[in-house]
Amino acid sequence: MERTEFVYHKKTYNAYDAQQIVFEASKYKSELIIQDGNKRANAKSIVGLLSMRFLPDDEYTVLAEGQDAKQAATGLASFIARL
């Protein structure tokens, strides 16, 4: 399992942001989970991502498992950090 951390920089978080994360996560074959403390969400599920509360300057973790796990974890973390 690969693990990459990122800081969320955007001041707001909405359904459009969640949709963009799902589109990006869907480019990878690995299973992708975004974690904040004890809360976890499947990065390929809009419903799961809408339940996450991304707050500015908070740190989150991307967990990836699968054949492209390293690329998926770093790629998705970078994408979200640049939103």
N, C-alpha and C positions, 0 to 999 in steps of 0.2 A: 504494500500500500504506500502510495506517495502522499506527501503532505506539504502544502505550501501555504504560507500566511500572506495576508494582504491587509491594507488599511483602506477603508471605504472613505472616499474624499468628498463625494457629492453631498450637498446640503439637504437634499430631499430624496425620497425613494418612493416610486409609484409603480403602477401596473406596467407601464411602458418599459421601465428599467428591468422589471422581472422578465418581461417578454424578450428583451434583448439578451439577457443572461441565458434564458432557455435556448434561444437560437444559437448562441455561441457554444453552449455546452453540448448541443446536439451534433456539433461537428466532430466530436470525439466518440470513440467506441467504448471507452471506459465508463464505469459507473462513477458519478461525481456527486459528492455531498458537500454542502457548505455548512460549517459549524460555527456557532457562537456560544461558547460555554457549553451548557447542556442542551441547547436547542440545535436541531439538525434539520436540513431540508435537502431533498433531491434537487440538484441543479437543473435537471431536465423536466421538472414539474412546475408549471406556472402556479398551481395551487400551493405547493410547498414553499415556493419562493415568496408568494404573497403573504404567507404567515411569518416570514422573517422580518425583523425590524432592523434594517440597515441604518445605522446612525453615523453621522459624520465623525471621522477620526477614530472610530472603533476598529479593533483588529478582529479579523475573521480567518478561518482556516478552510482551505479546499482539500478534501480527501478524495483520492482517485484510486480506483482499482480496476485493472484490466490491461490489455495489451499496449495501449498508448498512455499509460497512467502518468508517467513523468511529464510528457508533453501536455497532457490534458490538465494536470494540476497547475503547472506554471502558466500555461496559456490562459486558462479561465481566471486565475488570480490576477494576472496582468490586465485582462480585459475589464474585469470589475473595478479594479483600482483606477482605470482610466475613464470610467463612465462619467 
